[in-house]
């Protein structure tokens, strides 16, 4: 008898179910948050929490067990270097499921599966261009101004090449490759 041996099947065969769970677990580890159906989120939550618990140990055995599930060395190293230490103080509850409402097409309950401690990504700020009046500092001309003087102005031929579509490849004909299929020698008797 199978007492308490129950799981969310998600209407899939075993191999399909395992592939779905691994794919979703990988997505959560990479993106820190995914939007999915409620039942899929509830099904993958124990797997993600198991992986984070393994990452808190940081032993060779734990890394091998995580690699058996994830199948990616870069993802395993990110799990053990970044995600595991982030949850070192917690004893559980690494992932949460937040309801979003029903999907418009089929009415499925949607939810967000995310880490309870999300690391903010650093945004690279674009470099500001120097104003021409500020280029010269302490009486020394900057290297930028010297490079600007060396650049050649655009010629009219370069402009003509950009405007005229003569250099472009001709567009492929619609259904152009189908006639080759029927011209094979093996098809003719």
C-alpha positions in Angstrom: 0.0 0.0 0.0 1.2 3.5 -0.8 0.4 5.4 2.4 1.4 9.1 2.2 3.1 8.5 -1.1 1.4 11.3 -2.9 2.6 14.0 -5.3 1.2 16.4 -7.8 1.3 14.4 -11.1 0.5 17.4 -13.3 -1.1 15.0 -15.8 2.3 13.8 -17.1 4.2 10.6 -17.6 7.2 10.1 -15.2 9.9 11.2 -17.5 7.9 14.2 -18.7 7.1 15.1 -15.0 10.8 14.9 -14.0 11.9 17.1 -17.0 9.3 19.7 -16.1 10.4 19.8 -12.5 14.1 20.1 -13.4 13.4 22.8 -16.0 11.4 24.9 -13.6 13.9 24.5 -10.8 16.7 25.6 -13.1 14.6 28.7 -14.1 14.0 29.6 -10.5 17.7 29.3 -9.6 18.7 31.5 -12.6 16.0 34.1 -12.5 15.1 34.1 -8.8 11.4 34.4 -9.7 9.1 32.8 -12.3 5.5 33.1 -13.2 3.7 29.8 -13.6 0.5 28.0 -12.6 -0.3 27.4 -9.0 -0.1 23.6 -9.2 3.3 23.6 -11.0 4.7 26.1 -8.5 3.5 23.9 -5.6 5.0 20.8 -7.3 8.5 22.4 -7.9 8.7 24.1 -4.5 10.0 21.1 -2.6 12.7 20.4 -5.2 14.0 24.0 -5.1 14.1 23.9 -1.3 15.9 20.6 -1.3 18.6 22.1 -3.6 19.0 25.2 -1.4 19.4 22.9 1.6 22.1 21.0 -0.2 23.8 24.3 -1.1 24.0 25.3 2.6 26.4 22.3 3.3 28.9 23.0 0.4 30.5 19.5 0.4 31.6 17.5 -2.6 28.8 15.0 -2.0 26.2 17.8 -1.9 27.6 19.3 -5.1 27.4 15.9 -6.9 23.8 15.4 -5.7 22.9 18.9 -7.0 24.6 18.2 -10.3 22.6 14.9 -10.6 19.4 17.0 -10.5 20.5 20.2 -12.4 23.0 18.8 -14.9 25.0 22.1 -15.3 28.3 22.9 -13.6 27.9 26.7 -13.8 24.4 26.5 -12.3 25.7 24.3 -9.5 28.6 26.6 -8.7 26.2 29.6 -8.7 23.9 27.7 -6.3 26.7 26.9 -3.9 28.5 30.3 -4.1 25.6 32.7 -4.2 22.3 31.2 -3.2 23.4 28.8 -0.5 25.2 31.5 1.6 22.3 33.9 1.2 20.0 31.4 3.1 22.6 30.3 5.7 20.7 31.8 8.6 17.3 30.2 7.6 16.2 26.8 8.5 13.5 26.6 5.8 11.1 28.6 3.8 13.5 29.6 1.0 10.8 29.8 -1.6 7.3 31.4 -1.6 4.3 31.1 -3.9 2.3 34.3 -4.4 -1.1 34.0 -6.1 -1.8 36.3 -9.1 -5.4 35.3 -10.1 -6.7 33.4 -13.1 -5.2 33.2 -16.5 -7.4 34.8 -19.2 -7.4 32.0 -21.8 -8.2 28.9 -19.7 -8.9 30.2 -16.2 -5.9 28.5 -14.7 -4.7 29.8 -11.3 -1.4 31.7 -11.9 1.2 32.4 -9.3 4.7 33.7 -8.8 7.4 31.3 -7.4 10.3 33.3 -6.0 13.0 33.3 -3.4 12.1 34.9 0.0 15.4 36.8 -0.1 15.9 38.2 -3.6 19.3 39.6 -4.4 19.1 42.9 -6.3 21.0 42.9 -9.5 23.5 45.7 -10.1 22.5 48.0 -12.9 25.4 49.3 -14.9 25.1 53.0 -15.4 26.0 54.4 -18.8 29.0 56.7 -18.9 28.2 60.3 -19.4 29.8 62.0 -22.4 32.1 64.8 -21.6 31.0 68.3 -22.5 33.4 70.1 -24.9 34.0 72.9 -22.5 35.1 70.4 -19.8 37.4 68.4 -22.0 40.5 70.4 -21.2 41.7 70.1 -17.7 44.7 72.0 -16.3 45.7 73.4 -19.7 46.3 69.9 -21.2 44.2 69.0 -24.3 42.5 65.6 -23.9 43.1 62.6 -26.1 39.5 62.7 -27.2 39.8 66.1 -28.9 42.9 64.9 -30.8 41.1 61.8 -32.0 38.1 63.9 -33.2 40.3 66.0 -35.4 41.9 63.0 -37.0 38.6 61.4 -38.0 37.8 61.9 -41.7 34.4 63.3 -42.6 31.9 61.0 -44.4 32.1 61.0 -48.1 29.1 61.1 -50.5 29.9 57.6 -51.8 29.5 56.1 -48.4 26.1 57.8 -48.1 25.0 56.5 -51.5 26.0 52.9 -50.6 23.8 53.0 -47.6 20.7 54.4 -49.4 20.8 52.1 -52.5 19.6 48.6 -52.0 21.7 47.3 -54.9 24.2 45.7 -52.6 21.5 43.7 -50.7 20.8 40.1 -51.5 17.6 39.4 -53.4 14.6 38.2 -51.3 13.9 34.5 -51.4 10.9 33.4 -53.4 7.9 32.2 -51.6 7.7 28.4 -51.9 11.0 28.6 -53.8 12.5 25.5 -52.2 9.5 23.2 -52.7 10.2 22.6 -56.4 13.6 21.0 -55.6 11.8 18.4 -53.5 9.8 17.1 -56.4 12.7 17.2 -58.9 14.6 14.3 -57.2 15.4 11.3 -59.4 14.1 8.9 -56.8 10.6 10.3 -57.1 10.4 9.7 -60.9 9.7 6.2 -62.1 
